[in-house]
Amino acid sequence: MGDFASRVYAAVSRVPAGRVATYGQIARMAGSPRAARQVGWELHRNPEPGVIPCHRVVFKDGSVAPGFAFGGPCEQRRLLRDEGVRFADENHVDMAACRWEGPDGDLD
């Protein structure tokens, strides 16, 4: 596993249950603020699904990943709902209620 991947997985692991972060937040926490797309690729290759909570990462508008690698978007929604994450509609997390404010108030 590369250094960037390790930083991504460490950042994702800090997102608490019941909260979500965006790909951009994770990229900044991993030290590469312009690498949101690469964060998505790394999460798609998550070496420890169920341990590294990649389901807690959503798009900036709160939408779930259409290509969620570990069961599709329905599974991502189920995992988030099971943790108490509220949804604004079927495909968008209520970001005002559930967005995690990372270190240093890190929001998009």
C-alpha positions as CSV (number, residue, x, y, z in Angstrom):
1,M,0.0,0.0,0.0
2,G,1.3,3.4,-0.9
3,D,1.8,6.4,1.4
4,F,-1.2,8.3,-0.1
5,A,-3.4,5.3,0.3
6,S,-2.3,4.8,3.9
7,R,-3.1,8.5,4.6
8,V,-6.5,8.2,3.0
9,Y,-7.4,5.1,5.1
10,A,-6.2,6.7,8.3
11,A,-8.3,9.8,7.5
12,V,-11.5,7.8,6.7
13,S,-11.0,5.8,9.9
14,R,-11.4,9.0,11.9
15,V,-14.9,9.7,10.6
16,P,-17.2,8.7,13.5
17,A,-20.3,6.5,13.1
18,G,-23.4,8.5,12.3
19,R,-21.4,11.2,10.4
20,V,-20.1,11.5,6.9
21,A,-17.2,13.3,5.2
22,T,-16.7,14.3,1.6
23,Y,-14.0,13.0,-0.8
24,G,-12.6,16.6,-0.7
25,Q,-12.3,16.6,3.1
26,I,-10.5,13.2,3.0
27,A,-8.2,14.4,0.3
28,R,-7.2,17.5,2.4
29,M,-6.8,15.4,5.6
30,A,-4.5,13.1,3.6
31,G,-2.4,16.1,2.6
32,S,-3.4,16.2,-1.1
33,P,-6.3,18.8,-1.3
34,R,-6.8,18.4,-5.0
35,A,-7.0,14.6,-5.0
36,A,-10.7,14.0,-4.3
37,R,-11.0,11.7,-7.3
38,Q,-7.9,9.7,-6.2
39,V,-9.5,9.3,-2.8
40,G,-12.4,7.6,-4.5
41,W,-10.1,5.2,-6.3
42,E,-8.4,4.3,-3.1
43,L,-11.7,3.7,-1.3
44,H,-12.8,1.5,-4.2
45,R,-9.8,-0.7,-3.3
46,N,-10.3,-0.6,0.4
47,P,-8.2,-3.5,1.8
48,E,-10.4,-3.8,4.9
49,P,-14.1,-3.3,4.1
50,G,-16.1,-3.2,7.3
51,V,-13.0,-2.0,9.2
52,I,-12.1,1.1,7.2
53,P,-15.5,2.8,7.0
54,C,-15.5,3.9,3.4
55,H,-19.3,4.0,3.4
56,R,-19.0,7.2,5.4
57,V,-17.5,9.2,2.5
58,V,-20.0,10.9,0.1
59,F,-20.0,13.5,-2.6
60,K,-20.0,17.2,-1.6
61,D,-23.7,17.5,-2.3
62,G,-24.4,14.5,0.0
63,S,-25.0,12.0,-2.7
64,V,-23.9,8.4,-2.2
65,A,-21.5,6.7,-4.6
66,P,-23.3,5.2,-7.5
67,G,-20.4,2.7,-7.8
68,F,-20.0,1.9,-4.1
69,A,-17.7,-1.1,-4.4
70,F,-19.0,-3.1,-1.5
71,G,-22.6,-3.7,-2.5
72,G,-23.7,-0.7,-4.5
73,P,-25.5,2.5,-3.5
74,C,-28.3,0.6,-1.7
75,E,-25.8,-1.0,0.6
76,Q,-24.0,2.3,1.3
77,R,-27.4,3.9,2.2
78,R,-28.2,0.9,4.4
79,L,-24.9,1.1,6.3
80,L,-25.3,4.8,6.8
81,R,-28.9,4.6,8.0
82,D,-27.9,1.8,10.4
83,E,-25.5,4.2,12.0
84,G,-28.2,6.9,12.3
85,V,-27.3,9.1,9.3
86,R,-30.3,11.1,8.1
87,F,-31.1,11.5,4.5
88,A,-32.6,14.5,2.8
89,D,-34.0,12.2,0.1
90,E,-33.3,8.7,-1.2
91,N,-29.8,9.5,-2.5
92,H,-28.6,12.5,-0.5
93,V,-27.4,12.6,3.1
94,D,-28.7,15.5,5.1
95,M,-25.3,17.2,5.2
96,A,-26.4,20.0,7.6
97,A,-27.2,17.3,10.2
98,C,-24.6,14.6,9.5
99,R,-21.5,16.2,8.0
100,W,-18.5,15.6,10.2
101,E,-16.3,18.5,10.9
102,G,-12.8,17.2,10.7
103,P,-9.6,18.5,12.2
104,D,-9.3,22.2,12.1
105,G,-12.9,22.6,11.2
106,D,-12.3,21.0,7.8
107,L,-15.4,21.5,5.6
108,D,-15.7,21.9,1.9
